[in-house]
Amino acid sequence: MLDPAIEGFLGERKEAWLKKKIKNETTDEKKMMYQRQADEAFSLSGWLPSAAKRAKQLMMVSHPGKFSHPSAKTSAIIATAKHQNDGFLRTGNAEVELDVLGNAAALDVFKFLSCKMVDGKTVLAHLEKDTDHVKSQLDVCAEPYDEIRGGLLAIKQDEDCKSKTSGKVKQVYFPVGEGEYHLLSIMTPSSLLFKLTDRIREMHFSDETKEAREARKNQQYHAKGFSEVFGLSAVGYGGTKPQNVSVLNNQHGGVAYLLPSSPPTLARRKVQPPRQDFFKDSLWGPGFKDDFDKLHKLLNQDPNNMHIRKQRDWLIRAIVYQVADRLWFIRSLDSGWSDSDNYQKLPEYQKIWLDQQYKAKRQGNSQWLATMEKDLARWLVLTYRKLLDHEALPFGDDELSHVTRIISECEEALR
């Protein structure tokens, strides 16, 4: 008993042939003649020997050369690769069917080999494993089964064992050494290309997507919604004769989708974190000049005057709070920014101080705080000297300790 898939295939072929032959004016006698011819030609024993001979007119491939030029003649390449969870859309990482090249008149052989038998496996898969099931199905001809099997499997075999490319295929010189290159032929992974196209079409034009779009149009709720892929490009292959390129290309009307590959538009950072040192990279001395000028005037007045001392300390606090403002600008960045290679030279304590991913560490450990307060006091004194130049008054250990003490009083703003 014939497998239902094989029986259905032959029945469709016979029906299509009779439809072309029998017209309204065809006589009953000719109808009977055509029916007998069809029964004979499209019985498995009648059709199979011819199919086995014609299979070599086709080539199953994963990377056809005809996508570069329909006249390109290259080796029948079937690329294989192991599946890896590397996030790339590539050969081996997606389940795809092979493409087919060759004489369009022999495509019925490919359709036969693609028929799924009762166990869900194709005729071709059974032939490759030489199963008893396929042998019992196809061993019905005068020709030996092994000859039939070998003829059908020729669709996956290249008679020319030497790899060959074509001048019509795109070529790239790839450097492999000093003055040495490999000339690579760029082949199109048509199976992946059209798998992507199928998924995009399903995403955009399925019945469920149409329902979701209609729901949005009517401002109604839809449980699943729909997705969009913007910036697609449609590329055509084969012009008015897509069948000259490949079977998959013909099945898709010669049109495939390409995802956008333009560089991303990056928003410019309003806040740039320091690369080597917060005090050098993020604090611009001249921006504090007015406050340091006022501080200088107070330092030149009587240090024993309580009101002058309070104004002096208030100015130092004002400068510290401006530093704190800059600190919180940097903390507003996405946590973990200091992990980038760009910030390898940034001191560890400043990473803890500035990067919000270390918030818990800042609260549980105060060693970084003491180092930061000393560096901030040193920056304040050095900036004063730089801005006031030769007019700057000397800062001794007592003055530096006083500045550090005031910074400690501002700990809440800096922690």
N, C-alpha and C positions, 0 to 999 in steps of 0.2 A: 504494500500500500504506500502510495506516494505521500511524502511529507506535505501538509497543507500549504506551506509557504511555496514549495516548488510547484505544486499543482496550481496554486493561484497565479503564480508568475506565468506559467505556460498558458493558462486560460486567458489571461490579459493579453498576451502576445497574439494568441490566435484570434481573439475578438477584434483587436486593432487591425490585424491583417485582413480579416473578412470585411470589416467596415470600409476599408479602402477599395476592396474588389467589388463588393455587391452594391449596386445602385438600384434606384427605383425601376429602371428599365431592364435590369438583368432578368433573364428568363429562369424559370424553375430548373431547367436542365443545367444551366451554368451554375446556378446556386448550389446544386447538389455536387457538381464537379469541384467547385471552390471549397465546399465543406469537406470533401474527401481529401483534397490537397492539404487543407489546414490541419485536419486530423493527423495526417501523416507527418507533415513538416513540424508540427508543434507537439508531437508526442515526445517524451523524454528521449526515447531511443532514436528518434529522427532528428531532433534539434541538437542534442548533446555533442555528437562528433564534430559538427560544424563549429559549435561554440568552442570546443577544445582547440581547434585549429586557429580560430580567430583571436583567442585570448592574447597571443603574443603581439597583436597589433596595439595592445594597451600596456601602460606602465603605471603601477601604483607608486606614488611618491609622496614624500612629506614636504619637499622643497622643490617645486617646479621652476625651471628656468624661463618658461614662457611668460611669466609675469613681467620680465624685463622687455621681452620682444617675442611676439607669437611665433617667429621663425627660429628662435633659439633652440638648438638641439644639444641637450646635455645628458649626462648619465642619470639613470633612475635612482635618485637618492632617497633612502628611507632612514632618517636620522632617529636614533634612539638615545635616551638619556634617563638616568635614574631620577625618581621623584625626590625633591628636597624641599624642606620647609624654609626656603630662603626668600620668599616674598616676591619672586620674579615670575612674570608670565613668559614661560619658555617651554621648549620641547621637554617633555617628561613631567611637567607640572600641571598639565591639563589633559583630560581625556578627550581626544579628538579622533576623527576618522581620517584615513589617508585620502589624498587627492588622486585623480586619475588623469593621465594624458593619453593621446593617441587617436586612432581612427574613430570618428563619431559613429560610424556604421557598426562598430563592434561594442558599443556601450551596453547593449543588451546583455552581454556576457558579464560585465561588471555588476549590473543590476541583479543578475542571477546569483553571482557569488556573494552579494550583499543580503540575500534573503535570509531571514532569521528562522531557523528550524524550531521544532517543538520545544527544544531545551533552551531557546533564547540565543543560541550561538549561530553565527553565520555559516553558510555553506563553505566559505573560504577558510574559516577557523577550523571546521571539521576536516577539510582537505589537508590543511597544514599538519594536523595531528594524526591524519590518516585513521579516523575513527571507524569502528565497525558500522555505525549508523549511516555515515555518508557512503560507505562502500556498498551497503545493502540497497541504498537509494540509486546510486549511479551505475551499478554493475548490471546494466540492462541492454548494452549495445553489443554489436558484433565486435567492435574494437575492445581490446583488453582494458580493464579498469585502470591499470597502472599508466597506460598511454593517455587515457582520458584525464586522469589526475595530473600527470606531468604537463599536459597541454594547458589545463586550466591554471595551474600554478605558475605558468610562464608570465602571468600578469605581474608577479612580484619578483621577476628575475630579469636582469639586464644581460642580453646576449653578449654585449661587449664588456668583458670583465675589467677593462681599463677605464679608470675615471676620466671623463672628458668634459670640458667646458665649451663655451661658445664665445666668439667675439662680440655677440649681441647681448651678452650678459654683463651687467655692471661689474667693473674690476677695481680692486683697491690694492695698492702696494703697501704691505705691512712690514715695518722694519723688524729684523730678527738679529741684526748684528751690525758691525761697522761696515757700511756700504753694502749690506746684504738685505734682501727683501724676499718675502713670499708674496706671490701674486694671488690674491684671494678673489673668488667669484662670489658676489653677493646674491644669495638665493632667497626667495620669499617663502616664509613658512605659511603656506596658504591655508593649511588646516587650522592653525591658530588664528590667522587673520579672519577667517569666516566664522570661527567659533566666537570670537569677539563681536563680530557683526551680528550674529544670531542673538547674543545676549543683549546687545543694545536694542535691537528690534523688539525683542520680547519686553524689555524694560519700557520702551516708548509706545509700542503699538498693541500690546496684548489686550484682551477683552477686559481684564481686571484694571489695567491702566486707564482704558477708555472710561470705565465706570467711575474711577477715582477722579479723573479730569472733569467728568460731567457733574460729579458731586461738588467739586470745588467751584465750578461755574455757577451752580445753583446755591452755593454757600451752605452745603450740607456736609454732615460728618461722614467720613469713610474710614472704616477700621484699619485698613492697611496703607492707604495713601499711595503715592507713587514717587518715583525718583526721576531726576533729570541728569543728563550728561551734556554739559555745554561745551561749545568750542569744537564740535566734531567737524571733521573733514570727510567728504565722500570722494573716493578715488575710483575711477573707472578703468577696467582692463578689457582689452579686446574690441573696443568700439561696438560696431553693429554685429560682430561675430564673437561673442564671449565664449562660445563652445570651442573656439580655436586655441583658447588659453588652457582651460582645464574644466573638468566636470563640476567641481565645486563653484568655480567662477560662473559657469553657465547656470547652475542652480540658483545663484544669487543675482542673476541678471547683470553680471559683470560689474557690480558695485560693492565696495567694501568700505567700512568706516575706519578712520584713524583717530585716535585720541589726541587731544592737543599736547604738543611737546614744547611750547614756547616757555621761556624762563619765567618764573613767578615774579609778580610785582611785590616787592618788599617794602613795607612801610618803614620810613626812616625813624630811627629811635630818637625820641625827644630827650631821653636820658641815656648817656653813655657811661657804663661802669668803668672804673679805673682798671688799667691793664697791669700796672706795676706797683703803684702806691696811691692810695686815696688822697693824701695830702698834696701830692705833686700833680696828679692827673685830674682831680675833680674840684680842687679849690683854687680859683683864679685870684691871685693876690690883689691885683688892681681893683677887683670888685669890692674889696673891703677897705679901700683907701680912705674914704670919708670917716669911717669909724676909727681907723688907726691914727688919722690926723687929730681927731678929737681926743683920743687917748693920749697922744703925745703932748697936747696942750695941758692936760690934767697932770701928766707926769712932771711937767715943768713947774707946777705950782706946789704950794706948801703941802708935803705929804702928811703933816700932823693935823691938817684940817679934816675933821670927820666928814663933812659934806663932800669935800673933794675926793676922799677915799671911797665914799659910797658911789659917787659918779664914776670913778675909775673902775670899781668892781662891776658896776652896772653895765658899762661899755664892754668889759671883758665877757660878761654873760651874754650880751647882745651878739657878740661875734660868735660865741660858742653855739648859741641857738640858730644862727645862720648856717653854721656847719651841720647842726642837727637837721635843719631843713633839707640840706643837700643829701644827708644820709638817708632820710626817709624817701626822697625821690628815687634813690637807687634801690631801696628795699621794695619799691612799688613794681619792680621788674619781676618777671616770672621766676619763681624760686628754682635754684639749681643753675643759674647762669654762670656761676663761678667754676662749674665743672668743665667748661669749655677749655680747649687748649690755649685759647687767646689769653687766659688769665692764670697761666701756670706760675708766673713770676709774682703774682699778688701774694703778700704775706698771709700765712694761715690765719692769724688772728683777725686780719681785715676781712677775709672770706667769712669768718664766723660773725663778724660785726655787721657786714653789709648784706649778706645773702640770707633771705628769709627761710631757706631750707634748714638753717642752723638755729632757728628761733629757740627750740627746746635746749640746745646746747648752750646758748647765751644765758638762759635763765638758770641752768644748773651748774655753771662754772664761771668764775669771775676773774680768772687769770688773764684772759684776753682784755678785760676792762682796764686793768692796771697798765698794761702795755699801751693800749689806745690812749689813755689819759696822758701818759708821758709824751707820746708822739704828738698829740694835739697841742700840749703845752709848748713843746719844742717848735712845732710849726707856727704857733702864734708869735713866739719871740722872734724867730727867723724872718717871718713875714714883716713884722714891725721894723726890723733892722733893714730889710731890703727896700721897703717903701719909703722910709725916712732917711735912708742912706747915712751920710755923715752927720745928720742932725739927731740921729737916734741916740737915746740915752742908754748907758750900759745896764744890762740885766744880770745880776749876780744870782747865786744859789738861793738867796732869800726871796728875791723877786720871782724866780722860777717856781719855787715851792708855793708861793702865794697864788700864782696863776694855776698851778696844778690843783690846789685846794678848791679854788672857785669852780674849776671844771668838774671836780668831784661832786660839788653841790648841784651840778646840772645833770647828774647821773641818769635821772629818770628820762630825760629827753634823749640821751645818747645810748641808753641800753637797748 
